[in-house]
Amino acid sequence: MDFYHFVGIDISKDTLDWAVYTQQQGISLSIQTDNTLKGIKSALTQLKALPDWNSTLVVYSMEHTGIYNAHL
């Protein structure tokens, strides 16, 4: 299966740093949200607005930080 978007998430206690990469454009989005359900929903809304977004062709990657990644 070929993936189009790669989403990397750096997790800390208070914030999430999101970066979206595509082979065609490189980094197409870089944002920071609160590490809360509201912040995650905000990021997902922005991701869905990206050109050519298809949620079935996305790979998400995040570091394991214990309890700080529980919301995701």
C-alpha positions as CSV (number, residue, x, y, z in Angstrom):
1,M,0.0,0.0,0.0
2,D,1.3,3.5,-0.9
3,F,0.8,6.2,1.7
4,Y,0.4,9.9,0.7
5,H,0.7,11.8,4.0
6,F,3.0,11.1,6.9
7,V,2.0,12.7,10.2
8,G,4.6,12.9,13.0
9,I,3.6,14.1,16.5
10,D,6.0,15.2,19.2
11,I,4.4,14.8,22.5
12,S,5.0,16.8,25.7
13,K,2.9,17.2,28.9
14,D,1.2,20.4,27.7
15,T,1.6,20.5,23.9
16,L,1.6,18.4,20.7
17,D,3.8,19.4,17.8
18,W,2.4,18.1,14.5
19,A,4.3,17.9,11.2
20,V,2.7,16.6,8.0
21,Y,5.1,15.4,5.2
22,T,4.4,14.3,1.6
23,Q,6.9,13.1,-0.9
24,Q,5.7,15.7,-3.4
25,Q,5.7,18.8,-1.1
26,G,7.9,17.9,1.8
27,I,6.5,19.4,5.0
28,S,3.1,20.7,4.1
29,L,1.9,21.6,7.6
30,S,3.5,22.3,11.0
31,I,1.4,23.2,13.9
32,Q,1.3,23.1,17.7
33,T,-1.8,22.3,19.8
34,D,-2.6,21.8,23.4
35,N,-2.3,18.2,24.6
36,T,-6.1,18.0,25.2
37,L,-9.0,16.5,23.3
38,K,-9.9,20.0,22.1
39,G,-6.4,20.5,20.7
40,I,-6.4,17.1,19.0
41,K,-9.8,17.9,17.4
42,S,-8.4,21.2,16.2
43,A,-5.4,19.5,14.6
44,L,-7.6,16.9,12.9
45,T,-9.8,19.7,11.4
46,Q,-6.7,21.3,9.9
47,L,-5.4,18.0,8.6
48,K,-8.7,17.3,6.8
49,A,-8.4,20.7,5.1
50,L,-5.1,19.8,3.4
51,P,-5.2,19.3,-0.4
52,D,-5.5,15.6,-1.4
53,W,-6.2,14.5,2.2
54,N,-7.4,10.9,2.3
55,S,-7.5,9.4,5.8
56,T,-7.0,5.9,4.4
57,L,-3.6,6.9,3.0
58,V,-2.0,8.4,6.1
59,V,0.6,7.0,8.5
60,Y,0.7,8.5,12.0
61,S,3.8,8.3,14.1
62,M,4.4,9.4,17.7
63,E,6.8,8.8,20.5
64,H,5.7,6.7,23.5
65,T,5.8,9.0,26.5
66,G,3.7,7.1,29.0
67,I,0.6,9.0,30.1
68,Y,1.2,12.1,28.0
69,N,0.1,10.3,24.8
70,A,-3.1,8.9,26.4
71,H,-5.4,11.4,24.7
72,L,-4.2,10.3,21.2
